[in-house]
Amino acid sequence: MTILVNLDLELVKRKMTSRELAQAIGLSETNLSLIKSGKVKGIRFGTLEAICKYLDCQPGDILSYEPDD
């Protein structure tokens, strides 16, 4: 099972930088970078909610599932 993080795509659609998003939701740029790269094992619902609220999107817009081959 692979969960892909498509946060970069959402930022590009909105012509927004990671720094801007991180500052807006009160998250460090380092932590946001780890989320974007998929190098985290989990994400708090509060963080996911803040991202979705600021970007006006749904969790499915930034997370997707890809089955293993």
N, CA, C, O and CB atoms as a CASP TS submission, in Angstrom:
PFRMAT TS
TARGET T0000
AUTHOR 0000-0000-0000
METHOD Language model
MODEL 1
PARENT N/A
ATOM      1  N   MET     1       0.838  -1.175   0.000  1.00  0.00           N
ATOM      2  CA  MET     1       0.000   0.000   0.000  1.00  0.00           C
ATOM      3  C   MET     1       0.886   1.242   0.000  1.00  0.00           C
ATOM      4  O   MET     1       1.832   1.351   0.779  1.00  0.00           O
ATOM      5  CB  MET     1      -0.955  -0.004   1.213  1.00  0.00           C
ATOM      6  N   THR     2       0.562   2.156  -0.876  1.00  0.00           N
ATOM      7  CA  THR     2       1.314   3.394  -0.960  1.00  0.00           C
ATOM      8  C   THR     2       0.349   4.574  -0.917  1.00  0.00           C
ATOM      9  O   THR     2      -0.584   4.665  -1.714  1.00  0.00           O
ATOM     10  CB  THR     2       2.175   3.430  -2.243  1.00  0.00           C
ATOM     11  N   ILE     3       0.592   5.463   0.020  1.00  0.00           N
ATOM     12  CA  ILE     3      -0.165   6.707   0.091  1.00  0.00           C
ATOM     13  C   ILE     3       0.722   7.803  -0.490  1.00  0.00           C
ATOM     14  O   ILE     3       1.837   8.020  -0.017  1.00  0.00           O
ATOM     15  CB  ILE     3      -0.609   7.041   1.572  1.00  0.00           C
ATOM     16  N   LEU     4       0.232   8.480  -1.500  1.00  0.00           N
ATOM     17  CA  LEU     4       0.988   9.545  -2.150  1.00  0.00           C
ATOM     18  C   LEU     4       0.496  10.903  -1.661  1.00  0.00           C
ATOM     19  O   LEU     4      -0.701  11.111  -1.468  1.00  0.00           O
ATOM     20  CB  LEU     4       0.865   9.445  -3.687  1.00  0.00           C
ATOM     21  N   VAL     5       1.425  11.808  -1.467  1.00  0.00           N
ATOM     22  CA  VAL     5       1.098  13.166  -1.039  1.00  0.00           C
ATOM     23  C   VAL     5       1.239  14.081  -2.252  1.00  0.00           C
ATOM     24  O   VAL     5       2.325  14.233  -2.812  1.00  0.00           O
ATOM     25  CB  VAL     5       2.024  13.638   0.146  1.00  0.00           C
ATOM     26  N   ASN     6       0.134  14.680  -2.641  1.00  0.00           N
ATOM     27  CA  ASN     6       0.097  15.546  -3.825  1.00  0.00           C
ATOM     28  C   ASN     6       0.011  17.023  -3.447  1.00  0.00           C
ATOM     29  O   ASN     6      -0.562  17.826  -4.183  1.00  0.00           O
ATOM     30  CB  ASN     6      -1.087  15.173  -4.712  1.00  0.00           C
ATOM     31  N   LEU     7       0.577  17.369  -2.314  1.00  0.00           N
ATOM     32  CA  LEU     7       0.499  18.739  -1.832  1.00  0.00           C
ATOM     33  C   LEU     7       1.189  19.715  -2.778  1.00  0.00           C
ATOM     34  O   LEU     7       0.722  20.841  -2.954  1.00  0.00           O
ATOM     35  CB  LEU     7       1.111  18.838  -0.453  1.00  0.00           C
ATOM     36  N   ASP     8       2.285  19.299  -3.383  1.00  0.00           N
ATOM     37  CA  ASP     8       2.979  20.160  -4.351  1.00  0.00           C
ATOM     38  C   ASP     8       2.056  20.582  -5.485  1.00  0.00           C
ATOM     39  O   ASP     8       2.072  21.739  -5.907  1.00  0.00           O
ATOM     40  CB  ASP     8       4.205  19.441  -4.922  1.00  0.00           C
ATOM     41  N   LEU     9       1.254  19.650  -5.976  1.00  0.00           N
ATOM     42  CA  LEU     9       0.337  19.968  -7.075  1.00  0.00           C
ATOM     43  C   LEU     9      -0.691  21.014  -6.658  1.00  0.00           C
ATOM     44  O   LEU     9      -1.014  21.920  -7.426  1.00  0.00           O
ATOM     45  CB  LEU     9      -0.376  18.701  -7.557  1.00  0.00           C
ATOM     46  N   GLU    10      -1.197  20.881  -5.446  1.00  0.00           N
ATOM     47  CA  GLU    10      -2.179  21.853  -4.959  1.00  0.00           C
ATOM     48  C   GLU    10      -1.555  23.234  -4.790  1.00  0.00           C
ATOM     49  O   GLU    10      -2.195  24.250  -5.059  1.00  0.00           O
ATOM     50  CB  GLU    10      -2.778  21.384  -3.628  1.00  0.00           C
ATOM     51  N   LEU    11      -0.310  23.264  -4.347  1.00  0.00           N
ATOM     52  CA  LEU    11       0.378  24.549  -4.200  1.00  0.00           C
ATOM     53  C   LEU    11       0.616  25.200  -5.559  1.00  0.00           C
ATOM     54  O   LEU    11       0.447  26.410  -5.709  1.00  0.00           O
ATOM     55  CB  LEU    11       1.716  24.361  -3.465  1.00  0.00           C
ATOM     56  N   VAL    12       1.004  24.402  -6.543  1.00  0.00           N
ATOM     57  CA  VAL    12       1.234  24.938  -7.888  1.00  0.00           C
ATOM     58  C   VAL    12      -0.067  25.489  -8.471  1.00  0.00           C
ATOM     59  O   VAL    12      -0.068  26.555  -9.086  1.00  0.00           O
ATOM     60  CB  VAL    12       1.819  23.846  -8.817  1.00  0.00           C
ATOM     61  N   LYS    13      -1.172  24.768  -8.279  1.00  0.00           N
ATOM     62  CA  LYS    13      -2.468  25.229  -8.787  1.00  0.00           C
ATOM     63  C   LYS    13      -2.823  26.606  -8.232  1.00  0.00           C
ATOM     64  O   LYS    13      -3.460  27.419  -8.901  1.00  0.00           O
ATOM     65  CB  LYS    13      -3.567  24.223  -8.431  1.00  0.00           C
ATOM     66  N   ARG    14      -2.397  26.842  -7.003  1.00  0.00           N
ATOM     67  CA  ARG    14      -2.748  28.099  -6.337  1.00  0.00           C
ATOM     68  C   ARG    14      -1.623  29.139  -6.397  1.00  0.00           C
ATOM     69  O   ARG    14      -1.722  30.217  -5.811  1.00  0.00           O
ATOM     70  CB  ARG    14      -3.109  27.826  -4.891  1.00  0.00           C
ATOM     71  N   LYS    15      -0.557  28.789  -7.115  1.00  0.00           N
ATOM     72  CA  LYS    15       0.611  29.674  -7.239  1.00  0.00           C
ATOM     73  C   LYS    15       1.078  30.139  -5.860  1.00  0.00           C
ATOM     74  O   LYS    15       1.258  31.330  -5.604  1.00  0.00           O
ATOM     75  CB  LYS    15       0.277  30.899  -8.131  1.00  0.00           C
ATOM     76  N   MET    16       1.266  29.162  -4.992  1.00  0.00           N
ATOM     77  CA  MET    16       1.611  29.414  -3.603  1.00  0.00           C
ATOM     78  C   MET    16       2.900  28.674  -3.253  1.00  0.00           C
ATOM     79  O   MET    16       3.167  27.590  -3.772  1.00  0.00           O
ATOM     80  CB  MET    16       0.460  28.985  -2.665  1.00  0.00           C
ATOM     81  N   THR    17       3.687  29.269  -2.375  1.00  0.00           N
ATOM     82  CA  THR    17       4.922  28.614  -1.947  1.00  0.00           C
ATOM     83  C   THR    17       4.674  27.808  -0.673  1.00  0.00           C
ATOM     84  O   THR    17       3.711  28.040   0.057  1.00  0.00           O
ATOM     85  CB  THR    17       6.042  29.658  -1.718  1.00  0.00           C
ATOM     86  N   SER    18       5.558  26.871  -0.437  1.00  0.00           N
ATOM     87  CA  SER    18       5.499  26.088   0.798  1.00  0.00           C
ATOM     88  C   SER    18       5.659  27.002   2.005  1.00  0.00           C
ATOM     89  O   SER    18       5.006  26.817   3.032  1.00  0.00           O
ATOM     90  CB  SER    18       6.589  24.993   0.805  1.00  0.00           C
ATOM     91  N   ARG    19       6.530  27.983   1.868  1.00  0.00           N
ATOM     92  CA  ARG    19       6.773  28.925   2.971  1.00  0.00           C
ATOM     93  C   ARG    19       5.486  29.660   3.336  1.00  0.00           C
ATOM     94  O   ARG    19       5.161  29.814   4.513  1.00  0.00           O
ATOM     95  CB  ARG    19       7.880  29.942   2.589  1.00  0.00           C
ATOM     96  N   GLU    20       4.761  30.108   2.323  1.00  0.00           N
ATOM     97  CA  GLU    20       3.513  30.821   2.568  1.00  0.00           C
ATOM     98  C   GLU    20       2.506  29.939   3.305  1.00  0.00           C
ATOM     99  O   GLU    20       1.872  30.376   4.266  1.00  0.00           O
ATOM    100  CB  GLU    20       2.916  31.311   1.249  1.00  0.00           C
ATOM    101  N   LEU    21       2.366  28.700   2.847  1.00  0.00           N
ATOM    102  CA  LEU    21       1.437  27.764   3.495  1.00  0.00           C
ATOM    103  C   LEU    21       1.870  27.480   4.921  1.00  0.00           C
ATOM    104  O   LEU    21       1.048  27.509   5.837  1.00  0.00           O
ATOM    105  CB  LEU    21       1.346  26.451   2.703  1.00  0.00           C
ATOM    106  N   ALA    22       3.140  27.207   5.117  1.00  0.00           N
ATOM    107  CA  ALA    22       3.655  26.894   6.457  1.00  0.00           C
ATOM    108  C   ALA    22       3.374  28.036   7.419  1.00  0.00           C
ATOM    109  O   ALA    22       2.916  27.804   8.538  1.00  0.00           O
ATOM    110  CB  ALA    22       5.168  26.608   6.406  1.00  0.00           C
ATOM    111  N   GLN    23       3.639  29.254   7.001  1.00  0.00           N
ATOM    112  CA  GLN    23       3.393  30.413   7.861  1.00  0.00           C
ATOM    113  C   GLN    23       1.905  30.590   8.141  1.00  0.00           C
ATOM    114  O   GLN    23       1.514  30.932   9.257  1.00  0.00           O
ATOM    115  CB  GLN    23       3.957  31.682   7.219  1.00  0.00           C
ATOM    116  N   ALA    24       1.089  30.358   7.140  1.00  0.00           N
ATOM    117  CA  ALA    24      -0.352  30.566   7.284  1.00  0.00           C
ATOM    118  C   ALA    24      -0.986  29.584   8.261  1.00  0.00           C
ATOM    119  O   ALA    24      -1.934  29.932   8.965  1.00  0.00           O
ATOM    120  CB  ALA    24      -1.027  30.448   5.936  1.00  0.00           C
ATOM    121  N   ILE    25      -0.470  28.360   8.308  1.00  0.00           N
ATOM    122  CA  ILE    25      -1.082  27.355   9.183  1.00  0.00           C
ATOM    123  C   ILE    25      -0.293  27.124  10.464  1.00  0.00           C
ATOM    124  O   ILE    25      -0.677  26.296  11.290  1.00  0.00           O
ATOM    125  CB  ILE    25      -1.223  26.050   8.445  1.00  0.00           C
ATOM    126  N   GLY    26       0.813  27.856  10.637  1.00  0.00           N
ATOM    127  CA  GLY    26       1.586  27.740  11.868  1.00  0.00           C
ATOM    128  C   GLY    26       2.398  26.468  11.976  1.00  0.00           C
ATOM    129  O   GLY    26       2.528  25.895  13.058  1.00  0.00           O
ATOM    130  N   LEU    27       2.941  26.028  10.862  1.00  0.00           N
ATOM    131  CA  LEU    27       3.762  24.822  10.812  1.00  0.00           C
ATOM    132  C   LEU    27       5.154  25.214  10.333  1.00  0.00           C
ATOM    133  O   LEU    27       5.294  26.125   9.516  1.00  0.00           O
ATOM    134  CB  LEU    27       3.128  23.735   9.877  1.00  0.00           C
ATOM    135  N   SER    28       6.176  24.539  10.830  1.00  0.00           N
ATOM    136  CA  SER    28       7.522  24.875  10.371  1.00  0.00           C
ATOM    137  C   SER    28       7.688  24.416   8.920  1.00  0.00           C
ATOM    138  O   SER    28       7.065  23.452   8.476  1.00  0.00           O
ATOM    139  CB  SER    28       8.603  24.219  11.287  1.00  0.00           C
ATOM    140  N   GLU    29       8.533  25.125   8.209  1.00  0.00           N
ATOM    141  CA  GLU    29       8.807  24.745   6.809  1.00  0.00           C
ATOM    142  C   GLU    29       9.406  23.349   6.734  1.00  0.00           C
ATOM    143  O   GLU    29       9.149  22.606   5.787  1.00  0.00           O
ATOM    144  CB  GLU    29       9.760  25.761   6.145  1.00  0.00           C
ATOM    145  N   THR    30      10.202  22.996   7.734  1.00  0.00           N
ATOM    146  CA  THR    30      10.817  21.661   7.773  1.00  0.00           C
ATOM    147  C   THR    30       9.745  20.589   7.862  1.00  0.00           C
ATOM    148  O   THR    30       9.782  19.608   7.119  1.00  0.00           O
ATOM    149  CB  THR    30      11.792  21.539   8.965  1.00  0.00           C
ATOM    150  N   ASN    31       8.788  20.768   8.768  1.00  0.00           N
ATOM    151  CA  ASN    31       7.726  19.774   8.917  1.00  0.00           C
ATOM    152  C   ASN    31       6.845  19.698   7.684  1.00  0.00           C
ATOM    153  O   ASN    31       6.435  18.610   7.279  1.00  0.00           O
ATOM    154  CB  ASN    31       6.879  20.090  10.132  1.00  0.00           C
ATOM    155  N   LEU    32       6.550  20.848   7.080  1.00  0.00           N
ATOM    156  CA  LEU    32       5.751  20.841   5.862  1.00  0.00           C
ATOM    157  C   LEU    32       6.506  20.129   4.741  1.00  0.00           C
ATOM    158  O   LEU    32       5.904  19.396   3.957  1.00  0.00           O
ATOM    159  CB  LEU    32       5.390  22.280   5.441  1.00  0.00           C
ATOM    160  N   SER    33       7.793  20.337   4.665  1.00  0.00           N
ATOM    161  CA  SER    33       8.620  19.673   3.655  1.00  0.00           C
ATOM    162  C   SER    33       8.588  18.160   3.847  1.00  0.00           C
ATOM    163  O   SER    33       8.516  17.411   2.873  1.00  0.00           O
ATOM    164  CB  SER    33      10.071  20.189   3.719  1.00  0.00           C
ATOM    165  N   LEU    34       8.642  17.712   5.086  1.00  0.00           N
ATOM    166  CA  LEU    34       8.586  16.272   5.365  1.00  0.00           C
ATOM    167  C   LEU    34       7.235  15.687   4.943  1.00  0.00           C
ATOM    168  O   LEU    34       7.168  14.583   4.402  1.00  0.00           O
ATOM    169  CB  LEU    34       8.835  16.003   6.867  1.00  0.00           C
ATOM    170  N   ILE    35       6.168  16.437   5.194  1.00  0.00           N
ATOM    171  CA  ILE    35       4.842  15.979   4.770  1.00  0.00           C
ATOM    172  C   ILE    35       4.777  15.902   3.252  1.00  0.00           C
ATOM    173  O   ILE    35       4.320  14.901   2.699  1.00  0.00           O
ATOM    174  CB  ILE    35       3.738  16.917   5.308  1.00  0.00           C
ATOM    175  N   LYS    36       5.233  16.957   2.571  1.00  0.00           N
ATOM    176  CA  LYS    36       5.194  16.990   1.107  1.00  0.00           C
ATOM    177  C   LYS    36       5.980  15.850   0.483  1.00  0.00           C
ATOM    178  O   LYS    36       5.580  15.303  -0.545  1.00  0.00           O
ATOM    179  CB  LYS    36       5.730  18.310   0.601  1.00  0.00           C
ATOM    180  N   SER    37       7.095  15.493   1.099  1.00  0.00           N
ATOM    181  CA  SER    37       7.939  14.439   0.536  1.00  0.00           C
ATOM    182  C   SER    37       7.429  13.045   0.866  1.00  0.00           C
ATOM    183  O   SER    37       7.915  12.058   0.313  1.00  0.00           O
ATOM    184  CB  SER    37       9.355  14.589   1.036  1.00  0.00           C
ATOM    185  N   GLY    38       6.454  12.959   1.761  1.00  0.00           N
ATOM    186  CA  GLY    38       5.920  11.657   2.135  1.00  0.00           C
ATOM    187  C   GLY    38       6.804  10.900   3.107  1.00  0.00           C
ATOM    188  O   GLY    38       6.655   9.689   3.271  1.00  0.00           O
ATOM    189  N   LYS    39       7.722  11.605   3.752  1.00  0.00           N
ATOM    190  CA  LYS    39       8.669  10.958   4.656  1.00  0.00           C
ATOM    191  C   LYS    39       8.150  10.856   6.087  1.00  0.00           C
ATOM    192  O   LYS    39       8.903  10.495   6.992  1.00  0.00           O
ATOM    193  CB  LYS    39       9.973  11.710   4.647  1.00  0.00           C
ATOM    194  N   VAL    40       6.887  11.166   6.299  1.00  0.00           N
ATOM    195  CA  VAL    40       6.302  11.027   7.621  1.00  0.00           C
ATOM    196  C   VAL    40       5.449   9.765   7.657  1.00  0.00           C
ATOM    197  O   VAL    40       4.938   9.319   6.630  1.00  0.00           O
ATOM    198  CB  VAL    40       5.461  12.274   7.990  1.00  0.00           C
ATOM    199  N   LYS    41       5.305   9.205   8.830  1.00  0.00           N
ATOM    200  CA  LYS    41       4.485   7.998   8.972  1.00  0.00           C
ATOM    201  C   LYS    41       3.037   8.340   9.273  1.00  0.00           C
ATOM    202  O   LYS    41       2.163   7.474   9.217  1.00  0.00           O
ATOM    203  CB  LYS    41       5.043   7.104  10.071  1.00  0.00           C
ATOM    204  N   GLY    42       2.787   9.592   9.589  1.00  0.00           N
ATOM    205  CA  GLY    42       1.423  10.013   9.890  1.00  0.00           C
ATOM    206  C   GLY    42       1.323  11.520   9.879  1.00  0.00           C
ATOM    207  O   GLY    42       2.325  12.235   9.871  1.00  0.00           O
ATOM    208  N   ILE    43       0.090  11.981   9.880  1.00  0.00           N
ATOM    209  CA  ILE    43      -0.171  13.412   9.925  1.00  0.00           C
ATOM    210  C   ILE    43      -1.356  13.609  10.860  1.00  0.00           C
ATOM    211  O   ILE    43      -2.343  12.877  10.786  1.00  0.00           O
ATOM    212  CB  ILE    43      -0.452  14.006   8.488  1.00  0.00           C
ATOM    213  N   ARG    44      -1.259  14.580  11.721  1.00  0.00           N
ATOM    214  CA  ARG    44      -2.353  14.864  12.647  1.00  0.00           C
ATOM    215  C   ARG    44      -3.544  15.408  11.870  1.00  0.00           C
ATOM    216  O   ARG    44      -3.393  16.145  10.896  1.00  0.00           O
ATOM    217  CB  ARG    44      -1.908  15.869  13.744  1.00  0.00           C
ATOM    218  N   PHE    45      -4.729  15.025  12.327  1.00  0.00           N
ATOM    219  CA  PHE    45      -5.933  15.518  11.675  1.00  0.00           C
ATOM    220  C   PHE    45      -6.006  17.035  11.749  1.00  0.00           C
ATOM    221  O   PHE    45      -6.497  17.675  10.819  1.00  0.00           O
ATOM    222  CB  PHE    45      -7.175  14.899  12.308  1.00  0.00           C
ATOM    223  N   GLY    46      -5.527  17.615  12.833  1.00  0.00           N
ATOM    224  CA  GLY    46      -5.532  19.073  12.968  1.00  0.00           C
ATOM    225  C   GLY    46      -4.682  19.746  11.901  1.00  0.00           C
ATOM    226  O   GLY    46      -5.054  20.790  11.364  1.00  0.00           O
ATOM    227  N   THR    47      -3.537  19.140  11.598  1.00  0.00           N
ATOM    228  CA  THR    47      -2.659  19.674  10.551  1.00  0.00           C
ATOM    229  C   THR    47      -3.305  19.508   9.186  1.00  0.00           C
ATOM    230  O   THR    47      -3.285  20.427   8.368  1.00  0.00           O
ATOM    231  CB  THR    47      -1.286  18.974  10.578  1.00  0.00           C
ATOM    232  N   LEU    48      -3.876  18.341   8.941  1.00  0.00           N
ATOM    233  CA  LEU    48      -4.554  18.087   7.671  1.00  0.00           C
ATOM    234  C   LEU    48      -5.734  19.048   7.501  1.00  0.00           C
ATOM    235  O   LEU    48      -5.971  19.568   6.411  1.00  0.00           O
ATOM    236  CB  LEU    48      -5.037  16.617   7.597  1.00  0.00           C
ATOM    237  N   GLU    49      -6.463  19.273   8.581  1.00  0.00           N
ATOM    238  CA  GLU    49      -7.592  20.197   8.548  1.00  0.00           C
ATOM    239  C   GLU    49      -7.123  21.620   8.225  1.00  0.00           C
ATOM    240  O   GLU    49      -7.743  22.309   7.415  1.00  0.00           O
ATOM    241  CB  GLU    49      -8.341  20.174   9.892  1.00  0.00           C
ATOM    242  N   ALA    50      -6.030  22.057   8.858  1.00  0.00           N
ATOM    243  CA  ALA    50      -5.510  23.401   8.610  1.00  0.00           C
ATOM    244  C   ALA    50      -5.069  23.568   7.162  1.00  0.00           C
ATOM    245  O   ALA    50      -5.330  24.603   6.548  1.00  0.00           O
ATOM    246  CB  ALA    50      -4.342  23.698   9.546  1.00  0.00           C
ATOM    247  N   ILE    51      -4.403  22.555   6.612  1.00  0.00           N
ATOM    248  CA  ILE    51      -3.971  22.605   5.216  1.00  0.00           C
ATOM    249  C   ILE    51      -5.186  22.702   4.292  1.00  0.00           C
ATOM    250  O   ILE    51      -5.234  23.546   3.398  1.00  0.00           O
ATOM    251  CB  ILE    51      -3.120  21.361   4.862  1.00  0.00           C
ATOM    252  N   CYS    52      -6.165  21.825   4.522  1.00  0.00           N
ATOM    253  CA  CYS    52      -7.357  21.808   3.663  1.00  0.00           C
ATOM    254  C   CYS    52      -8.151  23.104   3.781  1.00  0.00           C
ATOM    255  O   CYS    52      -8.664  23.617   2.786  1.00  0.00           O
ATOM    256  CB  CYS    52      -8.253  20.619   4.020  1.00  0.00           C
ATOM    257  N   LYS    53      -8.250  23.627   4.993  1.00  0.00           N
ATOM    258  CA  LYS    53      -8.994  24.878   5.190  1.00  0.00           C
ATOM    259  C   LYS    53      -8.310  26.014   4.445  1.00  0.00           C
ATOM    260  O   LYS    53      -8.973  26.783   3.747  1.00  0.00           O
ATOM    261  CB  LYS    53      -9.113  25.218   6.696  1.00  0.00           C
ATOM    262  N   TYR    54      -6.997  26.130   4.584  1.00  0.00           N
ATOM    263  CA  TYR    54      -6.273  27.227   3.934  1.00  0.00           C
ATOM    264  C   TYR    54      -6.301  27.101   2.410  1.00  0.00           C
ATOM    265  O   TYR    54      -6.443  28.099   1.703  1.00  0.00           O
ATOM    266  CB  TYR    54      -4.826  27.266   4.424  1.00  0.00           C
ATOM    267  N   LEU    55      -6.163  25.868   1.907  1.00  0.00           N
ATOM    268  CA  LEU    55      -6.140  25.653   0.458  1.00  0.00           C
ATOM    269  C   LEU    55      -7.539  25.485  -0.134  1.00  0.00           C
ATOM    270  O   LEU    55      -7.699  25.393  -1.351  1.00  0.00           O
ATOM    271  CB  LEU    55      -5.303  24.433   0.132  1.00  0.00           C
ATOM    272  N   ASP    56      -8.553  25.447   0.741  1.00  0.00           N
ATOM    273  CA  ASP    56      -9.934  25.239   0.306  1.00  0.00           C
ATOM    274  C   ASP    56     -10.033  23.974  -0.557  1.00  0.00           C
ATOM    275  O   ASP    56     -10.496  24.002  -1.697  1.00  0.00           O
ATOM    276  CB  ASP    56     -10.449  26.475  -0.481  1.00  0.00           C
ATOM    277  N   CYS    57      -9.578  22.875   0.035  1.00  0.00           N
ATOM    278  CA  CYS    57      -9.593  21.607  -0.685  1.00  0.00           C
ATOM    279  C   CYS    57     -10.036  20.482   0.255  1.00  0.00           C
ATOM    280  O   CYS    57     -10.277  20.711   1.440  1.00  0.00           O
ATOM    281  CB  CYS    57      -8.196  21.302  -1.285  1.00  0.00           C
ATOM    282  N   GLN    58     -10.135  19.298  -0.273  1.00  0.00           N
ATOM    283  CA  GLN    58     -10.490  18.107   0.492  1.00  0.00           C
ATOM    284  C   GLN    58      -9.229  17.274   0.724  1.00  0.00           C
ATOM    285  O   GLN    58      -8.275  17.381  -0.046  1.00  0.00           O
ATOM    286  CB  GLN    58     -11.585  17.271  -0.246  1.00  0.00           C
ATOM    287  N   PRO    59      -9.211  16.438   1.784  1.00  0.00           N
ATOM    288  CA  PRO    59      -8.039  15.582   2.016  1.00  0.00           C
ATOM    289  C   PRO    59      -7.670  14.732   0.791  1.00  0.00           C
ATOM    290  O   PRO    59      -6.494  14.471   0.537  1.00  0.00           O
ATOM    291  CB  PRO    59      -8.299  14.669   3.206  1.00  0.00           C
ATOM    292  N   GLY    60      -8.684  14.310   0.043  1.00  0.00           N
ATOM    293  CA  GLY    60      -8.438  13.512  -1.163  1.00  0.00           C
ATOM    294  C   GLY    60      -7.741  14.283  -2.272  1.00  0.00           C
ATOM    295  O   GLY    60      -7.215  13.685  -3.211  1.00  0.00           O
ATOM    296  N   ASP    61      -7.735  15.598  -2.169  1.00  0.00           N
ATOM    297  CA  ASP    61      -7.026  16.409  -3.157  1.00  0.00           C
ATOM    298  C   ASP    61      -5.523  16.380  -2.929  1.00  0.00           C
ATOM    299  O   ASP    61      -4.742  16.589  -3.858  1.00  0.00           O
ATOM    300  CB  ASP    61      -7.528  17.844  -3.118  1.00  0.00           C
ATOM    301  N   ILE    62      -5.119  16.119  -1.680  1.00  0.00           N
ATOM    302  CA  ILE    62      -3.680  16.122  -1.390  1.00  0.00           C
ATOM    303  C   ILE    62      -3.134  14.750  -1.033  1.00  0.00           C
ATOM    304  O   ILE    62      -1.919  14.561  -0.973  1.00  0.00           O
ATOM    305  CB  ILE    62      -3.391  17.073  -0.268  1.00  0.00           C
ATOM    306  N   LEU    63      -4.029  13.784  -0.793  1.00  0.00           N
ATOM    307  CA  LEU    63      -3.598  12.420  -0.500  1.00  0.00           C
ATOM    308  C   LEU    63      -4.267  11.467  -1.477  1.00  0.00           C
ATOM    309  O   LEU    63      -5.451  11.606  -1.782  1.00  0.00           O
ATOM    310  CB  LEU    63      -3.932  12.028   0.966  1.00  0.00           C
ATOM    311  N   SER    64      -3.508  10.507  -1.960  1.00  0.00           N
ATOM    312  CA  SER    64      -4.087   9.485  -2.836  1.00  0.00           C
ATOM    313  C   SER    64      -3.487   8.123  -2.517  1.00  0.00           C
ATOM    314  O   SER    64      -2.386   8.020  -1.975  1.00  0.00           O
ATOM    315  CB  SER    64      -3.855   9.839  -4.322  1.00  0.00           C
ATOM    316  N   TYR    65      -4.226   7.094  -2.860  1.00  0.00           N
ATOM    317  CA  TYR    65      -3.806   5.724  -2.595  1.00  0.00           C
ATOM    318  C   TYR    65      -3.419   5.046  -3.892  1.00  0.00           C
ATOM    319  O   TYR    65      -4.133   5.138  -4.891  1.00  0.00           O
ATOM    320  CB  TYR    65      -4.917   4.935  -1.886  1.00  0.00           C
ATOM    321  N   GLU    66      -2.285   4.364  -3.873  1.00  0.00           N
ATOM    322  CA  GLU    66      -1.834   3.596  -5.025  1.00  0.00           C
ATOM    323  C   GLU    66      -1.513   2.184  -4.556  1.00  0.00           C
ATOM    324  O   GLU    66      -0.595   1.992  -3.758  1.00  0.00           O
ATOM    325  CB  GLU    66      -0.594   4.262  -5.706  1.00  0.00           C
ATOM    326  N   PRO    67      -2.258   1.192  -5.041  1.00  0.00           N
ATOM    327  CA  PRO    67      -1.991  -0.185  -4.599  1.00  0.00           C
ATOM    328  C   PRO    67      -0.628  -0.680  -5.050  1.00  0.00           C
ATOM    329  O   PRO    67      -0.119  -0.284  -6.098  1.00  0.00           O
ATOM    330  CB  PRO    67      -3.065  -1.121  -5.122  1.00  0.00           C
ATOM    331  N   ASP    68      -0.049  -1.552  -4.237  1.00  0.00           N
ATOM    332  CA  ASP    68       1.229  -2.175  -4.611  1.00  0.00           C
ATOM    333  C   ASP    68       1.013  -3.138  -5.750  1.00  0.00           C
ATOM    334  O   ASP    68      -0.063  -3.721  -5.883  1.00  0.00           O
ATOM    335  CB  ASP    68       1.869  -2.904  -3.413  1.00  0.00           C
ATOM    336  N   ASP    69       2.014  -3.307  -6.562  1.00  0.00           N
ATOM    337  CA  ASP    69       1.922  -4.253  -7.692  1.00  0.00           C
ATOM    338  C   ASP    69       2.179  -5.663  -7.243  1.00  0.00           C
ATOM    339  O   ASP    69       2.142  -6.586  -8.056  1.00  0.00           O
ATOM    340  CB  ASP    69       2.906  -3.882  -8.794  1.00  0.00           C
TER
END
